[in-house]
Amino acid sequence: MVPLLLIDADPVGGLTAAIGEHATHTLAGVRDQFIQTARSGGKAKIARAAGQLDYFVLQALVEHHDYSLLAMGHNQEQGCFCPANNLLRSAINSLVSAFAGVVIDAEAGIEQINRDVTRRVTQIVVVVDASQRSLETLRVISAMIAASRIAVVANRVSAELKLPLPEGLKLLGRIPENEELRQFDREGRSLWQLPSDNAALEAVRSIARAIGWTPLKRLPHQITT
């Protein structure tokens, strides 16, 4: 069983870019293709398209030995098309069963929760900074989801600064300001290539252990610098 499936659910594709990948096919593209088929053909044509949906989803999967990536992408077709969404959700559910773990990078805010995307998610990691807007979003999320499912991580927040967290929530860790990380971002380099002794990476490993995950001792494609 492949250990990890990464799902980039942000239309901007931040996770995809951060790990140096390029998703030629996306789930949004699969959805749009199905909608166009439904609008242009009869029942027989729609049935054929539905039968090929698993194949199209697999086409959108970027596979590696130690992880795979599935990018949601940005829909070109406007509005909600429930039959396509339901079929796509079913195809994804079938796909994730082949993986030992699934990590979903959702766009910032509460949209994914409002859409019930997190229904089957066992652990929600909310990354906050010291801004009032970020902390207010955390308060809204905590009112919608049981505290036991929420892990709070502070990003680029000093150890001295106390964050006013909602009742029942605990801060599991802080990711420090890191010039090497900013340099990677400026240069568009994959975060898989961060050296193993990077302070931000060490902080993430510590947070993963606090959540109960087993962090990788070595990142995929990691190089020594």
Order of alpha helices (4+ residues) and beta strands (2+ residues): beta-alpha-alpha-alpha-alpha-beta-beta-alpha-beta-alpha-beta-alpha-beta-beta-alpha-alpha
